[in-house]
Amino acid sequence: MRISAKADYAVRAALLLATAGPTAPLKAEAIAEAQDIPHKFLEGILNDMRRGGLVVSQRGVNGGYRLARPARDVSIADVVRAVDGPLVSVRGVRPPELSYSGPAESLLPLWIALRANVRSILEGVSLADVASGELPPSVGALAEDPAAWSNP
C-alpha cells in the first residue's frame, strides 16, 4: 500500500487543526509553513477536506480553517478518504467489484482481507489519538515489532 503525498499532507494539516482547537481558525499559509507543505497544494487539499465535511472555512481577516467536528470524532481514514478516495483499490476498482478466475481466483479474498486490515487500523485511530501521541494498543503493538521497521 502506498500513502500519497496528498494524504500525508492532509493528515498533517488536520493534526495541526486538531491541536489548534475549535475556536481559532488557522490560515492555510500558517499550516503550510508549519508543516512544510507547498501552499498551493495545501489549498486544494483543504478544499477537498472542506467538501468532505472535515473542515470548515471562514473568510475575512480572522478567517482560516478549523475542524468541522471534534478531533476524537475524525479518523485518519476519514482524512485519507476525503483527499484520495477509497482506502484500498486494485487498478482503481474497489475489491468487491473485482472477479478473478483460475489460479488468481483466491486473490479476491486476499484483497478483501487487506482492505479489512487497513480499515481496522485507519478507522480505529482518530486525529486526537495521534495528536496526543496515544495510539490504540493494537496499533502500538504492530509498530513495536522490529520487523515492521525493516524493508524486505
N, C-alpha and C positions, 0 to 999 in steps of 0.2 A: 504494500500500500504506500502511496506517495501523498504527503501533505503538501499542498501547493503553497507558494509564497503568499497568495491571496488569503488562504485560510489561516496561515501562520500570522500574517499581519492583522487579520480580523480578530483573532483571539487575543493578540497582544493589545490591540486598541480597546477591545471590550474589557480586558482586565484593568486597563488604566481607568476606564469609565467606572468600573466596579469599585475601585479604590477611591475615586473622587467623591462618591456619594450621590444621592438622588437630587440634591438641590443646586449644585454648582455645575452648570454645563461647561464642557471643555471644548475649546476651539480645535478644529481639525489641525491647524498649524501646530498647536501645542502638543497634540497627540503624536503627530508626525515627527516632531523634533525629539520628544521624549523617548520614542521607540525606534528612531532612525528608520522611518518608513517614508518613501517618496510621497510628497504631499498630494500630487495629482492622483496617484494610485489610491491613496487613502480616501480621497473624496469619493471615488467610485465604490470603494468597499463600504464606506459609511452609508452611501445611498442604498446599496444592496441590503445592508443591515436595517436601514430605516424601512424599506419596502417589506422586509421580513418581519417587521414588528419588534425588533430587538432594541432599537434606539429611537429616540425622538430628537428632533432638531428644533432649535429656537433661533429665530433671526434677530438681528439687531446687535447693538453694542455689547450687550450682556449675553449674546447668543452663543450657540455651540451645540454640543451633543451630550446626551445623558442616556443611561439605560432606560428602557421603557418599563421594566419591572425589576424587582429586587434581584441582585446577583445570585442569590441562592436558588432562584427560580429560572435561571438561564443556564442550560447545559452547554458544554463545549460542542456537543453535536448540533445544538440549535445554531450556534455561530457558524460552524463549518457548512451546514446545510444552506444557510442564508446566502453565503457567497459562492459555494461550489456545487450546490445541489445534493443529490443522494450521496450518502457516505461511501457506499460500495456499488460500483457498477462494473460491468465487463463490456468493453468496447462501447461504452455509453449506454448500455442496456441494464436495467435492474435485473438481478438474478432470477426472480420468479418468472420473468418474461422469456427466459432462455430455454432452449431444449437441445439436447445432445443425443447422439446415437452411437452405438458400437462401443469401443473401448473408452470413449470420452463420456459415456453416459453418467458415470459417477462424479463427474466434475460439478454438476449442478448442486448436489448436496454439499460438496466442498465449498463452493462459493456462498451458499446459504449459511453454512456454519461460520465462515469468515465474516460475513455481514453481521451475524448474530453477536459474535465476539466484539467486533468493532463498535456496534451499537451499545453493547453492555458496558464497555469502558467509557465511551464518549458521552453516552446519555446518563451515566452514573456519576459524572464529575461536573460540578457546577463552577461558574466563574468564582463564586465565593470560596469554594474549596481550594482552587488554585491560588487565588489572591491571598488566602490565609496561610498557604503552604501546608494545609492539612488535607492531603489526598485520602480518599477512601482506602481502608486497609487492603482491600483486594488489589487495588492499583499499586499501592506501595509494595506489596509482596511481589508482584510481577517485576517491578523496577529494581527490586533488591537482588534478583537473580543475576549473577555476574554474566551469564550467557546473554542476557538481554542487552548488555552494553557492547558486545563484540560483534563485529561484522564478519559473517561467514564468507 
